[in-house]
Amino acid sequence: MNNNYFARFMNLLIFIFIVIMAFVLPTLPILVNRYLEYAGNQTLSTLWITVFLYLTAIPFVLLLLMAKKLCNNVLRQEPFSHSSVTLLNIISICAFADFFLYAIGTFAVLKNLLSLTLMVAAFMVGLVGQILIQLVKHAMELKQENDLTI
Amino acid sequence: MPIIVNVDVMLAKRKMSSTELGEKIGITLTNLSILKTNKAKAIRFSTLEAICKALDCQPGDILEYKVP
């Protein structure tokens, strides 16, 4: 039962994130302008930063949607299914895509070492996703064996 | 799998229905069907004991090894 509460909480959290993204994405150019005015950094290009952030948002939004589906799988009491493996695979690919985008963006666009943190975080999500795929596959085998033990 | 479960043969010998056996040993018809169609990967000693008790037979009467 505790797991269910946790999955519901995560589902809600992801939903809130999606709503925030829905508000942030259309206003991103304005936000970037405001940030650059506040930061007072003239060497950065507003256009490139906006394009870069929109590019990184694509895998991120996809990742959020897949994470929501994964939570729904847990809520439907079927966490060890082929669909979970597919979802984790997409999550992992999205995280690696974000990792590469940030790897390029850190040096080409942002020129800021702080974004290295995001790069490492995306890489870790991808890595953990791949490990989880192996775990779910093993768990699926065990579950099938358990289900077929009379 | 070379191990064959002959529950249906014993059921016919004892003139007992699957539903009746399921009720006696406390397993669902779905699980009994998995057992009868040889899809089961393992059988618990407790289930085997219950089946033997219900059908008044030995494990050897239910399980059979066939050389593949």
Backbone of each chain as ProteinMPNN parsed JSONL, in Angstrom:
{"seq_chain_A": "MNNNYFARFMNLLIFIFIVIMAFVLPTLPILVNRYLEYAGNQTLSTLWITVFLYLTAIPFVLLLLMAKKLCNNVLRQEPFSHSSVTLLNIISICAFADFFLYAIGTFAVLKNLLSLTLMVAAFMVGLVGQILIQLVKHAMELKQENDLTI", "coords_chain_A": {"N_chain_A": [[0.82, -1.204, 0.0], [2.022, 1.223, 0.741], [3.726, 1.657, -1.356], [1.935, 2.273, -3.371], [0.948, 4.757, -2.545], [3.244, 6.233, -2.791], [3.737, 6.016, -5.558], [1.477, 7.369, -6.489], [1.974, 9.895, -5.453], [4.306, 10.533, -6.865], [3.271, 10.534, -9.425], [1.571, 12.717, -9.292], [3.467, 14.697, -8.833], [4.897, 14.631, -11.233], [2.885, 15.425, -12.938], [2.494, 18.045, -12.052], [4.966, 19.078, -12.822], [4.724, 18.856, -15.602], [2.686, 20.688, -16.062], [3.98, 23.017, -15.212], [5.989, 23.094, -17.134], [4.414, 23.504, -19.383], [3.665, 26.115, -18.987], [6.118, 27.411, -18.918], [7.476, 26.886, -21.352], [6.225, 28.403, -23.58], [6.874, 30.959, -22.745], [9.559, 31.145, -22.727], [11.522, 32.65, -24.362], [11.164, 35.26, -23.353], [11.814, 34.878, -20.682], [14.511, 34.146, -20.9], [15.586, 36.517, -21.923], [15.038, 38.269, -19.769], [16.643, 37.042, -17.835], [19.205, 37.329, -18.895], [19.404, 40.101, -18.868], [19.325, 40.548, -16.143], [21.563, 39.092, -15.338], [23.467, 40.447, -16.694], [25.251, 39.752, -18.655], [26.874, 40.153, -21.574], [28.067, 38.664, -23.463], [26.748, 36.38, -24.152], [24.497, 34.834, -26.459], [21.179, 35.599, -26.969], [19.352, 34.409, -28.727], [20.567, 31.949, -29.443], [20.746, 30.69, -26.965], [18.034, 30.417, -26.36], [17.193, 28.73, -28.455], [18.795, 26.526, -27.863], [17.812, 25.824, -25.314], [15.184, 25.145, -25.996], [15.704, 22.927, -27.568], [16.8, 21.138, -25.683], [14.583, 20.832, -24.184], [12.87, 19.147, -25.525], [13.697, 16.277, -25.285], [13.4, 16.269, -22.531], [10.669, 16.779, -21.942], [9.541, 14.562, -23.171], [10.696, 12.592, -21.603], [9.466, 13.154, -19.16], [6.782, 12.527, -19.772], [7.014, 9.791, -20.271], [7.874, 8.901, -17.789], [5.589, 9.394, -16.36], [3.857, 7.559, -17.493], [5.15, 5.271, -16.639], [4.742, 5.425, -13.882], [1.979, 5.095, -13.911], [1.904, 2.45, -14.735], [2.92, 1.213, -12.449], [0.892, 1.868, -10.691], [-1.183, 0.434, -11.814], [-0.587, -2.055, -10.989], [1.162, -3.561, -12.539], [4.122, -3.538, -12.756], [6.241, -5.002, -13.76], [6.509, -5.422, -16.752], [6.569, -5.766, -20.387], [6.079, -3.283, -21.39], [7.052, -1.554, -19.472], [9.789, -1.955, -19.735], [10.19, -0.932, -22.311], [9.423, 1.749, -21.852], [11.349, 2.534, -19.958], [13.58, 2.303, -21.536], [13.149, 4.33, -23.435], [13.198, 6.514, -21.697], [15.845, 6.368, -20.833], [17.22, 6.777, -23.271], [16.354, 9.38, -23.872], [17.487, 10.744, -21.712], [20.201, 10.367, -22.246], [20.313, 11.742, -24.639], [19.807, 14.339, -23.755], [22.097, 14.599, -22.225], [24.108, 14.628, -24.202], [23.341, 16.924, -25.608], [23.679, 18.87, -23.628], [26.379, 18.539, -23.217], [27.443, 19.51, -25.584], [26.266, 22.058, -25.585], [27.22, 23.256, -23.231], [29.845, 24.012, -23.8], [29.615, 25.327, -26.249], [27.409, 27.13, -26.232], [26.387, 27.984, -23.611], [28.687, 28.406, -22.058], [29.372, 28.015, -19.393], [30.295, 26.641, -16.411], [28.526, 25.619, -14.597], [26.423, 24.307, -15.836], [27.476, 21.872, -16.277], [26.767, 20.275, -14.176], [24.104, 19.629, -14.722], [24.552, 18.138, -16.972], [25.971, 15.907, -16.003], [23.97, 14.934, -14.316], [21.96, 14.223, -16.15], [23.327, 12.215, -17.494], [23.613, 10.358, -15.433], [20.919, 9.681, -14.969], [20.324, 8.386, -17.375], [22.111, 6.253, -17.197], [21.265, 4.915, -14.844], [18.732, 4.281, -15.715], [19.308, 2.389, -17.722], [20.409, 0.36, -16.117], [18.191, -0.236, -14.577], [16.527, -1.336, -16.535], [17.737, -3.811, -16.986], [17.335, -4.899, -14.447], [14.508, -4.971, -14.324], [14.011, -6.751, -16.371], [15.104, -9.14, -15.312], [13.442, -9.354, -13.091], [11.019, -9.736, -14.367], [11.359, -12.291, -15.448], [11.56, -13.766, -13.064], [9.04, -13.26, -11.971], [7.381, -14.466, -13.834], [8.133, -17.113, -13.466], [7.332, -17.461, -10.842], [4.591, -17.038, -11.116], [3.923, -19.244, -12.583], [4.294, -21.295, -10.851], [2.655, -23.707, -9.207]], "CA_chain_A": [[0.0, 0.0, 0.0], [2.915, 2.376, 0.797], [4.223, 1.856, -2.713], [0.889, 2.913, -4.129], [0.918, 6.161, -2.171], [4.445, 6.837, -3.359], [3.524, 6.13, -7.006], [0.49, 8.429, -6.693], [2.664, 11.153, -5.176], [5.204, 10.783, -7.988], [2.397, 10.85, -10.552], [1.127, 14.1, -9.077], [4.652, 15.536, -8.994], [5.198, 14.701, -12.668], [1.813, 16.228, -13.526], [2.809, 19.449, -11.736], [6.1, 19.424, -13.671], [4.229, 19.033, -16.975], [1.948, 21.961, -16.075], [4.991, 24.089, -15.154], [6.629, 23.13, -18.457], [3.449, 24.085, -20.33], [3.695, 27.567, -18.803], [7.464, 27.943, -19.138], [7.919, 26.759, -22.745], [5.879, 29.532, -24.45], [7.44, 32.231, -22.27], [11.005, 30.946, -22.596], [12.336, 33.763, -24.882], [11.077, 36.4, -22.419], [12.568, 34.494, -19.47], [15.947, 34.206, -21.225], [15.91, 37.953, -22.001], [15.073, 38.802, -18.393], [17.794, 36.455, -17.13], [20.437, 37.948, -19.403], [19.417, 41.48, -18.358], [19.635, 40.441, -14.716], [22.935, 38.622, -15.188], [24.333, 41.486, -17.254], [26.298, 39.134, -19.46], [26.626, 40.532, -22.965], [28.751, 37.747, -24.396], [25.862, 35.268, -24.507], [23.495, 35.166, -27.471], [19.816, 35.26, -26.517], [18.727, 33.501, -29.696], [21.154, 30.608, -29.343], [20.362, 30.103, -25.67], [16.63, 30.024, -26.479], [17.152, 27.535, -29.322], [19.412, 25.429, -27.111], [16.891, 25.39, -24.244], [14.051, 24.454, -26.632], [16.19, 21.606, -27.994], [16.936, 20.26, -24.512], [13.253, 20.61, -23.594], [12.187, 18.037, -26.22], [13.885, 15.005, -24.556], [12.939, 16.382, -21.141], [9.209, 16.605, -21.91], [9.307, 13.152, -23.511], [11.083, 11.846, -20.401], [8.416, 13.357, -18.152], [5.594, 11.763, -20.174], [7.311, 8.356, -20.092], [7.909, 8.666, -16.34], [4.182, 9.376, -15.919], [3.32, 6.257, -17.912], [5.775, 4.269, -15.76], [4.0, 5.525, -12.623], [0.673, 4.481, -14.15], [2.149, 1.0, -14.734], [3.049, 0.8, -11.045], [-0.444, 1.991, -10.086], [-2.029, -0.637, -12.349], [-0.047, -3.305, -10.423], [1.93, -4.364, -13.492], [5.388, -2.847, -13.006], [7.21, -5.826, -14.486], [5.944, -5.811, -18.041], [7.384, -5.327, -21.518], [5.883, -1.84, -21.602], [7.965, -0.86, -18.551], [11.131, -2.009, -20.328], [10.193, 0.029, -23.422], [9.385, 3.102, -21.285], [12.66, 2.819, -19.359], [14.511, 2.463, -22.647], [12.948, 5.677, -23.99], [13.687, 7.45, -20.669], [17.298, 6.325, -20.866], [17.674, 7.415, -24.516], [16.108, 10.823, -23.707], [18.481, 11.276, -20.767], [21.49, 10.43, -22.944], [20.199, 12.822, -25.628], [20.005, 15.572, -22.982], [23.514, 14.618, -21.831], [24.906, 15.075, -25.349], [22.987, 18.314, -25.901], [24.324, 19.729, -22.633], [27.824, 18.441, -23.425], [27.762, 20.452, -26.664], [25.805, 23.394, -25.189], [28.063, 23.827, -22.173], [31.04, 24.647, -24.369], [29.314, 26.154, -27.42], [26.391, 28.168, -26.025], [26.268, 28.558, -22.261], [30.036, 28.779, -21.58], [29.196, 28.127, -17.946], [30.595, 25.314, -15.859], [27.405, 25.151, -13.763], [25.582, 23.38, -16.6], [28.093, 20.54, -16.206], [25.99, 19.537, -13.184], [22.952, 19.079, -15.446], [25.092, 17.126, -17.891], [26.245, 14.702, -15.212], [22.685, 14.427, -13.827], [21.306, 13.543, -17.277], [24.072, 10.978, -17.733], [23.287, 9.408, -14.355], [19.554, 9.189, -15.21], [20.438, 7.426, -18.471], [22.822, 5.069, -16.701], [20.374, 4.216, -13.913], [17.66, 3.733, -16.559], [19.804, 1.16, -18.355], [20.539, -0.661, -15.063], [16.815, -0.621, -14.206], [16.006, -2.208, -17.592], [18.242, -5.161, -16.698], [16.657, -5.369, -13.228], [13.103, -5.287, -14.643], [14.011, -7.99, -17.182], [15.296, -10.255, -14.368], [12.229, -9.441, -12.27], [9.964, -10.3, -15.222], [11.594, -13.741, -15.491], [11.22, -14.319, -11.741], [7.59, -13.154, -11.803], [6.764, -15.495, -14.675], [8.375, -18.405, -12.819], [6.482, -17.48, -9.651], [3.195, -17.177, -11.555], [3.705, -20.591, -13.118], [4.485, -22.289, -9.799], [1.313, -23.965, -8.669]], "C_chain_A": [[0.864, 1.268, 0.0], [3.424, 2.728, -0.595], [3.211, 2.613, -3.551], [0.834, 4.402, -3.839], [2.088, 6.895, -2.819], [4.264, 7.058, -4.865], [2.534, 7.246, -7.309], [1.116, 9.807, -6.515], [3.566, 11.525, -6.349], [4.408, 11.195, -9.224], [1.956, 12.312, -10.491], [2.269, 15.073, -9.341], [4.978, 15.723, -10.472], [4.147, 15.558, -13.369], [2.072, 17.719, -13.3], [3.947, 19.95, -12.632], [5.643, 19.711, -15.095], [3.482, 20.359, -17.098], [2.934, 23.133, -16.076], [5.664, 24.244, -16.524], [5.72, 23.8, -19.48], [3.415, 25.603, -20.208], [5.043, 28.149, -19.216], [7.834, 27.942, -20.627], [7.501, 27.941, -23.634], [6.545, 30.847, -24.045], [8.964, 32.185, -22.176], [11.838, 32.114, -23.155], [12.343, 34.961, -23.937], [11.929, 36.118, -21.186], [14.067, 34.603, -19.722], [16.402, 35.664, -21.28], [16.06, 38.563, -20.625], [16.315, 38.335, -17.655], [19.076, 37.158, -17.565], [20.553, 39.408, -18.947], [19.872, 41.502, -16.9], [21.097, 40.075, -14.513], [23.924, 39.643, -15.738], [25.47, 40.924, -18.084], [26.017, 39.4, -20.94], [27.242, 39.549, -23.965], [27.837, 36.607, -24.863], [24.814, 35.725, -25.52], [22.117, 34.672, -27.027], [19.188, 34.21, -27.423], [19.248, 32.079, -29.533], [20.777, 29.913, -28.043], [18.916, 29.617, -25.741], [16.5, 28.748, -27.311], [17.685, 26.317, -28.568], [18.454, 24.907, -26.034], [15.679, 24.675, -24.826], [14.453, 23.038, -27.06], [16.275, 20.639, -26.813], [15.572, 19.954, -23.891], [12.544, 19.418, -24.237], [12.407, 16.694, -25.499], [13.332, 15.063, -23.138], [11.435, 16.149, -21.029], [8.843, 15.148, -22.19], [9.593, 12.268, -22.297], [10.009, 11.945, -19.32], [7.18, 12.503, -18.482], [5.803, 10.265, -19.953], [7.333, 8.001, -18.611], [6.487, 8.583, -15.789], [3.546, 8.028, -16.283], [3.862, 5.138, -17.014], [5.07, 4.241, -14.405], [2.628, 4.87, -12.766], [0.792, 2.954, -14.163], [2.217, 0.46, -13.307], [1.679, 0.812, -10.377], [-1.374, 0.878, -10.561], [-1.546, -2.025, -11.91], [0.64, -4.174, -11.465], [3.267, -3.677, -13.815], [6.379, -3.666, -13.83], [6.591, -6.331, -15.785], [6.853, -5.3, -19.156], [7.267, -3.824, -21.72], [6.808, -1.042, -20.684], [9.372, -0.817, -19.133], [11.24, -0.986, -21.457], [10.255, 1.465, -22.885], [10.742, 3.485, -20.699], [13.705, 3.054, -20.437], [14.39, 3.865, -23.237], [13.484, 6.731, -23.018], [15.209, 7.556, -20.733], [17.846, 7.03, -22.104], [17.503, 8.935, -24.422], [17.165, 11.451, -22.801], [19.843, 11.385, -21.443], [21.493, 11.537, -23.993], [20.423, 14.165, -24.941], [21.474, 15.735, -22.583], [24.368, 15.156, -22.983], [24.627, 16.537, -25.686], [23.676, 19.262, -24.922], [25.834, 19.706, -22.793], [28.25, 19.427, -24.502], [27.471, 21.881, -26.189], [26.685, 24.059, -24.153], [29.237, 24.594, -22.767], [30.691, 25.637, -25.487], [28.397, 27.328, -27.106], [26.495, 28.825, -24.648], [27.592, 29.079, -21.712], [30.036, 28.967, -20.061], [29.378, 26.737, -17.349], [29.443, 24.745, -15.017], [26.534, 24.133, -14.512], [26.199, 21.985, -16.683], [27.321, 19.657, -15.223], [24.806, 18.849, -13.853], [23.393, 17.946, -16.365], [25.31, 15.807, -17.156], [24.936, 14.076, -14.724], [21.969, 13.651, -14.928], [21.99, 12.215, -17.562], [23.718, 9.923, -16.695], [21.887, 8.821, -14.548], [19.583, 8.126, -16.304], [21.044, 6.12, -18.01], [21.924, 4.236, -15.787], [19.212, 3.583, -14.68], [18.081, 2.412, -17.189], [19.922, 0.03, -17.34], [19.151, -1.175, -14.68], [16.194, -1.544, -15.247], [16.438, -3.651, -17.323], [17.521, -5.75, -15.484], [15.225, -5.798, -13.533], [13.033, -6.574, -15.458], [14.164, -9.22, -16.287], [14.028, -10.474, -13.551], [11.081, -10.056, -13.067], [10.088, -11.821, -15.297], [11.158, -14.396, -14.188], [9.705, -14.342, -11.531], [6.886, -14.243, -12.607], [6.92, -16.87, -14.016], [7.467, -18.553, -11.59], [5.01, -17.696, -10.019], [2.896, -18.597, -12.022], [4.071, -21.688, -12.113], [3.144, -22.49, -9.096], [1.408, -24.535, -7.251]], "O_chain_A": [[0.516, 2.261, -0.639], [3.54, 3.895, -0.969], [3.571, 3.484, -4.343], [0.693, 5.216, -4.751], [1.949, 8.011, -3.321], [4.585, 8.124, -5.391], [2.717, 7.992, -8.271], [0.857, 10.742, -7.272], [3.595, 12.679, -6.778], [4.814, 12.086, -9.971], [1.967, 13.033, -11.489], [2.091, 16.115, -9.971], [5.294, 16.828, -10.912], [4.467, 16.323, -14.279], [1.903, 18.541, -14.2], [3.914, 21.073, -13.133], [6.096, 20.667, -15.725], [3.617, 21.069, -18.095], [2.77, 24.102, -16.817], [5.88, 25.355, -17.007], [6.179, 24.561, -20.333], [3.17, 26.304, -21.19], [5.112, 29.236, -19.788], [8.442, 28.897, -21.109], [8.336, 28.449, -24.383], [6.757, 31.732, -24.874], [9.583, 33.087, -21.61], [12.781, 32.544, -22.49], [13.376, 35.6, -23.736], [12.662, 36.982, -20.705], [14.811, 35.089, -18.87], [17.461, 36.012, -20.758], [17.03, 39.261, -20.327], [16.962, 39.107, -16.947], [19.914, 37.532, -16.743], [21.65, 39.895, -18.673], [20.675, 42.337, -16.483], [21.788, 40.637, -13.663], [25.075, 39.701, -15.304], [26.528, 41.543, -18.204], [25.024, 38.916, -21.484], [26.962, 39.607, -25.163], [28.129, 35.948, -25.861], [24.311, 36.847, -25.453], [21.923, 33.489, -26.748], [18.575, 33.251, -26.956], [18.473, 31.124, -29.49], [20.522, 28.709, -28.017], [18.599, 28.535, -25.246], [15.797, 27.812, -26.932], [17.11, 25.23, -28.623], [18.304, 23.697, -25.864], [15.188, 23.711, -24.238], [13.679, 22.088, -26.94], [15.879, 19.478, -26.917], [15.409, 18.966, -23.174], [11.725, 18.755, -23.599], [11.436, 16.031, -25.134], [12.859, 14.062, -22.6], [10.973, 15.425, -20.147], [7.965, 14.575, -21.545], [8.852, 11.332, -21.998], [9.683, 10.962, -18.655], [6.608, 11.85, -17.61], [4.898, 9.559, -19.508], [6.868, 6.931, -18.218], [6.209, 7.809, -14.873], [2.803, 7.44, -15.496], [3.15, 4.193, -16.674], [4.829, 3.171, -13.845], [2.167, 4.175, -11.86], [-0.09, 2.249, -13.673], [1.66, -0.592, -12.993], [1.336, -0.088, -9.611], [-2.244, 0.427, -9.817], [-2.036, -3.043, -12.4], [0.703, -5.393, -11.306], [3.526, -3.289, -14.954], [7.244, -3.114, -14.51], [6.205, -7.494, -15.905], [7.775, -4.518, -18.922], [8.211, -3.167, -22.158], [7.296, 0.021, -21.066], [10.065, 0.197, -19.048], [12.233, -0.266, -21.564], [11.022, 2.292, -23.379], [11.231, 4.596, -20.903], [14.598, 3.888, -20.285], [15.398, 4.517, -23.509], [14.126, 7.7, -23.422], [15.784, 8.644, -20.696], [18.811, 7.789, -22.015], [18.383, 9.691, -24.835], [17.672, 12.538, -23.076], [20.561, 12.366, -21.248], [22.511, 12.19, -24.222], [21.133, 15.026, -25.461], [22.023, 16.837, -22.598], [25.229, 16.014, -22.787], [25.541, 17.297, -26.008], [24.188, 20.311, -25.311], [26.505, 20.708, -22.544], [29.274, 20.098, -24.372], [28.288, 22.787, -26.356], [26.881, 25.274, -24.18], [29.582, 25.682, -22.305], [31.367, 26.65, -25.661], [28.581, 28.414, -27.654], [26.665, 30.038, -24.527], [27.62, 30.074, -20.988], [30.604, 29.918, -19.524], [28.7, 25.785, -17.735], [29.391, 23.543, -14.757], [25.98, 23.215, -13.907], [25.542, 21.032, -17.102], [27.23, 18.444, -15.409], [24.525, 17.675, -13.61], [22.703, 16.937, -16.514], [24.897, 14.742, -17.614], [24.794, 12.854, -14.712], [21.438, 12.567, -14.689], [21.33, 11.213, -17.838], [23.545, 8.748, -17.02], [21.672, 7.629, -14.328], [18.941, 7.084, -16.176], [20.581, 5.035, -18.363], [21.829, 3.017, -15.931], [18.76, 2.489, -14.342], [17.322, 1.443, -17.196], [19.587, -1.116, -17.638], [18.949, -2.374, -14.483], [15.422, -2.437, -14.899], [15.64, -4.584, -17.414], [17.145, -6.922, -15.474], [14.771, -6.845, -13.07], [12.128, -7.388, -15.275], [13.461, -10.215, -16.461], [13.59, -11.605, -13.342], [10.269, -10.804, -12.522], [9.097, -12.548, -15.224], [10.486, -15.428, -14.186], [9.154, -15.301, -10.991], [5.93, -14.862, -12.139], [5.992, -17.679, -14.001], [6.913, -19.622, -11.335], [4.283, -18.424, -9.343], [1.779, -19.093, -11.879], [4.149, -22.863, -12.471], [2.588, -21.578, -8.485], [0.383, -24.817, -6.629]]}, "seq_chain_B": "MPIIVNVDVMLAKRKMSSTELGEKIGITLTNLSILKTNKAKAIRFSTLEAICKALDCQPGDILEYKVP", "coords_chain_B": {"N_chain_B": [[8.69, -29.549, -22.026], [10.08, -32.37, -20.332], [8.782, -33.496, -18.154], [5.66, -34.686, -17.392], [2.381, -33.796, -16.44], [-0.117, -35.709, -15.162], [-2.731, -35.141, -14.268], [-5.3, -34.963, -15.308], [-5.767, -37.562, -16.238], [-5.818, -39.023, -13.872], [-7.968, -37.766, -12.698], [-10.034, -38.604, -14.373], [-9.945, -41.318, -13.853], [-10.735, -41.36, -11.186], [-13.188, -40.349, -11.494], [-13.76, -37.618, -11.128], [-14.48, -34.135, -11.209], [-12.744, -31.236, -12.59], [-13.38, -28.869, -11.314], [-14.337, -29.759, -8.881], [-12.005, -30.913, -7.801], [-10.402, -28.66, -7.672], [-11.802, -27.147, -5.766], [-11.543, -28.863, -3.583], [-8.753, -28.934, -3.051], [-8.173, -26.317, -2.902], [-7.251, -24.585, -4.995], [-7.27, -22.313, -7.783], [-9.291, -22.573, -10.8], [-7.944, -21.645, -12.991], [-5.24, -21.971, -12.303], [-5.23, -24.731, -12.075], [-5.735, -25.424, -14.655], [-3.389, -24.488, -15.862], [-1.657, -26.334, -14.787], [-2.662, -28.734, -15.861], [-2.301, -28.363, -18.576], [0.372, -28.546, -18.837], [1.886, -26.217, -18.593], [2.968, -25.282, -16.348], [5.771, -24.281, -14.376], [6.797, -25.198, -12.031], [5.904, -27.191, -9.172], [4.475, -26.937, -6.013], [5.352, -28.717, -3.015], [3.324, -28.805, -1.166], [1.016, -28.438, -2.712], [1.167, -30.703, -4.308], [0.918, -32.651, -2.366], [-1.672, -32.111, -1.494], [-3.131, -32.692, -3.813], [-2.553, -35.437, -4.124], [-3.743, -36.387, -1.816], [-6.414, -35.698, -2.238], [-6.995, -37.149, -4.529], [-6.36, -39.644, -3.776], [-3.851, -41.0, -4.345], [-0.446, -41.687, -5.515], [2.474, -39.522, -5.823], [3.842, -40.34, -8.108], [1.825, -41.281, -9.718], [0.756, -39.03, -10.732], [2.78, -37.455, -11.782], [4.988, -37.777, -14.555], [7.874, -38.927, -16.265], [9.088, -38.3, -19.417], [11.224, -39.35, -21.96], [12.785, -36.951, -23.903]], "CA_chain_B": [[9.269, -30.08, -20.761], [9.899, -33.837, -20.311], [7.909, -33.923, -17.046], [4.252, -34.519, -17.787], [1.434, -33.866, -15.324], [-1.259, -36.513, -15.598], [-3.844, -34.926, -13.352], [-6.574, -35.256, -15.989], [-5.939, -39.022, -16.295], [-6.242, -39.45, -12.535], [-9.321, -37.223, -12.483], [-10.949, -39.487, -15.105], [-9.99, -42.596, -13.121], [-11.496, -41.171, -9.942], [-14.481, -39.779, -11.913], [-13.903, -36.36, -10.406], [-14.345, -32.994, -12.137], [-11.668, -30.278, -12.251], [-13.932, -27.907, -10.352], [-14.395, -30.444, -7.584], [-10.629, -31.026, -7.305], [-9.977, -27.297, -7.324], [-12.445, -26.776, -4.492], [-10.999, -29.702, -2.504], [-7.366, -28.589, -2.692], [-8.078, -24.871, -2.711], [-6.563, -23.783, -6.033], [-8.222, -21.803, -8.782], [-9.387, -23.347, -12.045], [-6.884, -21.147, -13.887], [-3.993, -22.647, -11.937], [-5.398, -26.154, -12.382], [-5.615, -25.513, -16.112], [-1.95, -24.341, -16.15], [-1.065, -27.614, -14.401], [-3.115, -29.782, -16.787], [-1.77, -28.134, -19.926], [1.846, -28.639, -18.742], [2.54, -24.902, -18.707], [3.55, -24.972, -15.034], [7.231, -24.414, -14.298], [7.116, -25.907, -10.793], [4.737, -27.509, -8.344], [4.845, -26.947, -4.589], [5.086, -29.994, -2.33], [2.019, -28.705, -0.488], [-0.016, -28.651, -3.739], [1.267, -32.116, -4.696], [0.365, -33.411, -1.228], [-3.134, -31.93, -1.498], [-3.686, -33.422, -4.964], [-2.452, -36.868, -3.802], [-4.729, -36.663, -0.768], [-7.748, -35.6, -2.824], [-7.216, -38.2, -5.538], [-5.946, -40.895, -3.147], [-2.855, -41.626, -5.217], [0.951, -41.364, -5.23], [2.992, -38.506, -6.762], [4.211, -41.013, -9.367], [0.635, -41.45, -10.566], [0.418, -37.724, -11.319], [3.91, -36.955, -12.564], [5.609, -38.785, -15.407], [9.03, -38.423, -17.013], [9.166, -38.838, -20.776], [12.492, -38.997, -22.604], [12.466, -36.078, -25.057]], "C_chain_B": [[9.034, -31.585, -20.677], [9.066, -34.35, -19.141], [6.457, -33.638, -17.434], [3.348, -34.698, -16.569], [0.17, -34.583, -15.806], [-2.47, -36.355, -14.68], [-5.175, -35.307, -14.016], [-6.858, -36.751, -16.068], [-6.462, -39.526, -14.946], [-7.654, -38.965, -12.211], [-10.357, -38.126, -13.148], [-11.104, -40.82, -14.369], [-10.861, -42.495, -11.878], [-12.907, -40.615, -10.204], [-14.79, -38.484, -11.154], [-13.737, -35.212, -11.407], [-13.229, -32.048, -11.658], [-12.142, -29.294, -11.183], [-13.924, -28.491, -8.948], [-13.001, -30.534, -6.964], [-10.117, -29.657, -6.848], [-10.53, -26.866, -5.986], [-11.835, -27.55, -3.329], [-9.614, -29.255, -2.077], [-7.135, -27.083, -2.588], [-7.211, -24.146, -3.719], [-7.571, -23.398, -7.109], [-8.21, -22.68, -10.035], [-8.309, -22.92, -13.048], [-5.577, -21.876, -13.6], [-4.062, -24.138, -12.263], [-5.24, -26.376, -13.888], [-4.142, -25.388, -16.535], [-1.244, -25.669, -15.888], [-1.402, -28.693, -15.433], [-2.524, -29.615, -18.183], [-0.239, -28.125, -19.955], [2.558, -27.305, -18.93], [3.259, -24.536, -17.414], [5.058, -25.187, -15.056], [7.636, -25.198, -13.063], [5.829, -26.222, -10.051], [5.193, -27.604, -6.888], [4.522, -28.312, -3.988], [3.705, -29.967, -1.679], [0.875, -28.957, -1.476], [-0.05, -30.132, -4.125], [0.623, -32.999, -3.627], [-1.167, -33.344, -1.244], [-3.782, -32.711, -2.634], [-3.693, -34.925, -4.665], [-3.529, -37.268, -2.786], [-6.139, -36.687, -1.366], [-8.035, -36.736, -3.789], [-6.852, -39.599, -5.023], [-4.969, -41.667, -4.046], [-1.445, -41.207, -4.787], [1.43, -40.28, -6.211], [3.354, -39.108, -8.13], [3.025, -41.229, -10.295], [0.302, -40.149, -11.309], [1.534, -37.223, -12.242], [4.569, -38.09, -13.339], [6.785, -38.155, -16.143], [9.069, -39.093, -18.372], [10.467, -38.394, -21.418], [12.185, -38.135, -23.846], [13.054, -36.616, -26.391]], "O_chain_B": [[7.919, -32.045, -20.921], [8.68, -35.519, -19.13], [6.087, -32.509, -17.757], [3.524, -35.623, -15.775], [-0.512, -34.13, -16.725], [-3.147, -37.332, -14.359], [-6.055, -35.89, -13.383], [-8.008, -37.179, -15.982], [-7.396, -40.325, -14.874], [-8.429, -39.653, -11.545], [-11.418, -38.391, -12.583], [-12.196, -41.378, -14.265], [-11.619, -43.409, -11.553], [-13.704, -40.436, -9.284], [-15.883, -38.279, -10.627], [-12.944, -35.311, -12.343], [-12.832, -32.064, -10.493], [-11.397, -28.939, -10.271], [-13.563, -27.832, -7.973], [-12.82, -30.272, -5.775], [-9.494, -29.521, -5.796], [-9.817, -26.288, -5.166], [-11.628, -27.008, -2.243], [-9.319, -29.199, -0.883], [-6.046, -26.632, -2.233], [-6.509, -23.2, -3.364], [-8.582, -24.071, -7.313], [-7.261, -23.421, -10.293], [-7.829, -23.727, -13.845], [-4.893, -22.338, -14.514], [-3.068, -24.735, -12.677], [-4.685, -27.382, -14.329], [-3.694, -26.085, -17.445], [-0.364, -26.084, -16.642], [-0.534, -29.47, -15.831], [-2.278, -30.596, -18.885], [0.372, -27.75, -20.955], [3.704, -27.268, -19.377], [4.058, -23.6, -17.381], [5.56, -26.133, -15.662], [8.708, -25.803, -13.042], [4.795, -25.595, -10.28], [6.179, -28.273, -6.579], [3.562, -28.973, -4.383], [3.005, -30.979, -1.646], [-0.114, -29.605, -1.133], [-1.114, -30.737, -4.253], [-0.105, -33.946, -3.925], [-1.859, -34.341, -1.042], [-4.839, -33.318, -2.459], [-4.686, -35.609, -4.909], [-4.137, -38.334, -2.885], [-6.947, -37.562, -1.055], [-9.159, -37.231, -3.868], [-7.01, -40.597, -5.726], [-5.218, -42.804, -4.446], [-1.275, -40.466, -3.818], [0.868, -40.132, -7.296], [3.19, -38.466, -9.167], [3.191, -41.347, -11.509], [-0.338, -40.16, -12.36], [1.288, -36.659, -13.308], [4.691, -39.211, -12.846], [6.714, -37.009, -16.587], [9.082, -40.32, -18.465], [10.786, -37.205, -21.425], [11.424, -38.545, -24.723], [12.872, -35.997, -27.44]]}, "name": "protein", "num_of_chains": 2, "seq": "MNNNYFARFMNLLIFIFIVIMAFVLPTLPILVNRYLEYAGNQTLSTLWITVFLYLTAIPFVLLLLMAKKLCNNVLRQEPFSHSSVTLLNIISICAFADFFLYAIGTFAVLKNLLSLTLMVAAFMVGLVGQILIQLVKHAMELKQENDLTIMPIIVNVDVMLAKRKMSSTELGEKIGITLTNLSILKTNKAKAIRFSTLEAICKALDCQPGDILEYKVP"}
